[in-house]
């Protein structure tokens, strides 16, 4: 079973990875695990179907440029010179993603897990944007004048005989299963509307749903599967936080597998990157080079976040850095092929205990250096 780790598509916005390194945790984690498995670099995945993106594009100064180029330029600005990803970029509106999404929708319509039906939803009178309940201003134009509008929509029927998330959906060992998440993720309506009003997205007009696009929470899953299909993987593992999984899992229930590819979630926690300066005394004590500091922040901390799925606390950083340095100093002169094979089996099984074991972590460093 060939695994490929991919980042949960990052929501495009006005930031850079230098100023917001926490946004890159999933990208860095996926890259580290793929390198341990000896795989070539995978693309970085991006979520561009957002209302915030619609508004940025509408309000942008200067000559209007096509939305696809607008998003591409914004994504390119995230990367420092010379750091454009070796595996390229894939967004949730790329042609191969859209084609795959439409294939899956058609299959689900045939199976009856998706339907096209007339639904009544709150809609802004001024701009036609689908709004929430409660009389709040429209997020697209600010108007408070809404009405109920009945029209055709794409609807998902959630099964009653299986949970939204079960063990096979989570890339983790049996004792590391997120039971709290499995309980909370199912607290959604039994019918979900998967069509949305956006300026940009996967067009649903082939199904008679004019001026509607696919819900981006579904598009995220299609993006991961499209990247996996490009790399001929059998299991696509999406690195994401528990909060993000809680938000997208129900909408992606019917979009976690296609054409022999299975999608699973690998859950990671948040990292205190704004406290890296606290480690300066330890950097001096260990005579850490810039390369060592970069490897700790961009390679090991993302791996640690997979083992510690809750937020890592700033006060934990010194102990984590010491553990990393002990493993770094214990690296073997030559790759231990037997240890690396055991390590790869652990990665594919979702076992993370090796991350806190010095010898195994040293072997992981060696494996990644061999594929760099």
N, C-alpha and C positions, 0 to 999 in steps of 0.2 A: 504494500500500500504506500504509494508515493505521496508524501506530504509537501505542501508549500505554504509557508507562513506569509501573510500579507497584512498590511495595516488596515484597520478600520478606516475607510475614507475620511480624510481630514476635511472639515468644513472650511472652504476658502473664505478668507477675510483679510482685513488690513493689518497684518502682523508679519513678522519674519521669525525664523527659527532662532536667530541670535537673540531677539528680545523675548521670545516666548518658547524656550526650549521644551517645555512640557507638552507643546503641541506635537512634538516629533517622537514622543515615547513609543507609540505604536509602530512607527516607521523604523525606528532604531531596533526595537525588540524583534520585529519580523526579520530584519536584515541579519541580526546576530544569530537567530535560530537557523535561518537558511544557510548561513555560512558554516555553522557547526555541522549541518547535514551535507555540506559540500556542494550546495546548489549555486547556480549563477544568480546574480542580483535580480530581484523581482521589481516590477514597477512600483512607484509610489502612487497611492490611490487618493483621489480627491473628490469631495462632494461639492458640486457647484450649483445644484438645484436648491436654492434657498430664496426666501422672500427678501432677506437682507441683500442678497446679490442682485435681485431685481431692482431694489431701491438704489443701490450703488450705481448700477448701470444707467438708470433713468436720470440720476442727479449728477452724473460725471460731467465735469467741465470739458470744454473743447469739442472738436468734431466727434460725432457719434461713430463708434467703431462696432463691428459685429460682436455679439455677446460672447461667442466662442473665443474670439481673440482677446476680448476684455478679461475673461477668466484666465486664459493662458498667460497673459502678461502679469496678472496678479499672482498667479502661482509661481512664475519664474522669479518674481521679486523676493520670494521666500528664501531662496538659496543664495549663499555667498558665491562670489566668482570662483569658478573651478569646482564647485560642489554639486553641479547638476547631477541627478541620480543616474548611475550607470545603467540601471534597468529601465530608465525612461519614466514617463508620466502617463497615467490613465485616469480619465475623469468619468463621472457617472452619466455623461451624455455622449461619450465617444461612439462612433458608428458600431463597433463590435459589441459594446455594452448594450446599446439600444436594440440591436438585432437579437441578442440573446434574451433580453427582457421580453421582447415581443414574442419570441418562441415560447418562453415559459408561461406567459399570460395565455397564449393560445392553448397550450397543453392543459393548463388549469381550468380554462373555460370548458374544454372538452370533458375533463374529469368531473366538473361540477363543483370544484372547490372555490372557483371564482364565478361570479355572475355579473351580467350587466342588467341593472334594474333601475327603475325610477325611484329616486330618493329625494326627500325634502330636506334641504340644508339651509341654515342662515346665510344670507348673501348680502354684501354691501350694495345698496342701490346706486351709489355714485360710481363705483369702479367694477363691480361684478365679482369682487374677490370673496371666496368662501370665508366666513368668519366663525368665531366661536359663539357660544351662548353667553348670556349675562349682560347684554347691552353695552359691552365695551367698544371703544372706537376701533374702526377697521385698521388693522396693522399695515395695510397697503397704502391707504390714502388719508386715514384719520377721521373719516366721516362716521357719524353715529347713527346714520339712517340705514337700517337694515330691513330685510324682508325675507320671508321663507320662500325659497324657489325650488320647484320640483323639476328635475331633469335627470337624464341618464348618467349613471356613474358606475365605475368598476368597484365591485364589492367582494370582500373575502369572507367566507364562512369559516369560522374556527370550529374544529371538531370538538365534540363533547366527550369523546372516549379516550382522549390523550392530552397530556399537558402541553402547554406552549413550549416549554423547555424540558427535555428529559436528559438523562446522563449522556446519551449518544450525541447530544448537541453541544456539549461542553468538552473542550480539549483539556482534560484534567484526570488525574488518577482518582480512584474511587473515594479515597478519604479526603480529597481536596474539592469535592463537588460543592458548589455554592447553593446550599439549601435555601437560604433566605431569598436569593434571587429567583430560584425556581418557584418559590411561593408567591412572590410579589408580581412577577412578570405576567402571570395569568389573569391578573385583575383588570381585564379590559372587556369591552363589549363583545358579544358573540359574533357581531357583524361589523366589519371595518371598511370604511370607504377608502379605496386606494387611488382615487383620481383627485387631482388637486388643480387649483387655478394658480398658475405660475407663468411668467414670461418666458421661462427657459426650462427645458426638461425633455424627457422622453415622450414624444407626441403620441397620444392615444387615439388620434383620428382614424387609424386603420380599423378600430373597433367601433367606429361611429361616435366617438366621444370627442367632438370638435372642441377646440380651445381648452382642452384639459391635458395634463401631463401626469405621468406616473408618480405616486407618492415617493419622495426621496428616500424614505426609510426602506422601501422596496428596492429602489435603484442602487442603494449601497450594497445590497446582497448581490445584485446582478453584476456590479463592478468587480467584486471579489471573485465571483465565478468566472467572469470573462477573463480575468488575469490568470486564473488557474487553468482555464482551457488553453490559453495561449502557451502556457508552460507545460501542458500535458500532465498536470497533476491529477491525482485521484481524490485527495482530501485537501480542501482549501481551508486553512485555519486563519480566521480573522482576529487579529490582536485588538482588543477593545477594553474599555472600562466596564465595570458592572453597571454603572449608571447608564452608559450608552446602550448596553445590551438590554437593559430593562426598557429602554425607550423604543428600540427597533425590533426586538425579537418577535413580537406578535405579528407585526406587519410583514416580517420576513418568513413567517412560518411555512408558506407554500413556495418559497424561493430559496431553499437551502440545499437544493440538489437538482442537477440537470445533466443529462447525457453522461451518466456514470461518474459525475463529480459530486462530492458531498461537502457541505460547508459546516464548519464548527466554529465556536467562539473560544478564544484563549483570553482569559480575563487578567488584566494587570491593574495595578494601583497608580496613584499619583505620586510624583516625586518632588521633593523640596529644592528645586534648582535655584531658587532665590537665596539659598543658604550656603552655597558652595564656598563663599568666602570664609566661612567658619572653619574650613579645613586647612587654612594656610599654615598653621603651626605644624600639622601633620605632614603637609607637603614638604616643609623645610626639614622636618625630622627624617623623612624617608628619602630626601633629595629627589623628589618626584620631578621628572622632566615634563615639559609641555605635552609630549606624546602620551605619557602615563596618565596625566590628568585628563586629557581628552578621552582616552580609552575608558577610564573609570566613569566619566560622566555620560559618554555617548554609547558605550557598549555594556559595561557591567551594571550600572544603575537600572537601565531598562530590563535587563535580565532579572535583577533583584525584585523589580516591581511585579514580575510574573510569579515569584515565590511569595511575596508579601502583597496580597491583592488589595488590602486596604491602603490608605495613604501612608507612605513612609514618613516618620516624624523627623524633624531636623536633628533632634538629639541622638538619633540612631546613626547619623552619618559617620562620626568618627570610627565606630566599631565596624561599620560596613567597609570603610576605606581600609582599615587594618586588615580585614579578611581578604580584600582584593589584593593588597600588597603582598601578603603572605603567599597567596596563590601565584602572583606574578613572579615572585622570587623563587618559587618551587617549580617553575616550568621546566620540563625535561629538555635535555639537549636535542633529542630526536623525538619525533611523534610516536606515541605509544598507540599503535594501531588497534590493539585489543581494547584498551581503555576508551579510545575514540568510538569504536563500534558500540560498546556498552552505552556510552554517552548518547549516541545517536538513537539508540533504541529507547532510551529514557525520554528524549525530546519527542519522538514520535508517539510515545505512550502518554504524554502529558504529565510525566513525573518531573517535579522541580526540585527534589531533595538534593540533586547534584550541585545546585547553585551554591549551597552553603557548605560543601565539602571541598577542602583545599585541593586535593589531588585531582578530583574530577574537574574542578574549575580551571586548574592549570592545564589539563588536557584540552578543555574547550578553547582556551587561549591559543594553544598550539594548533588546533584544528582550524581556527579562524585565520591565523597567520599563514597557514598553508594554502588557503583559498583566496587570500587577499591579492 
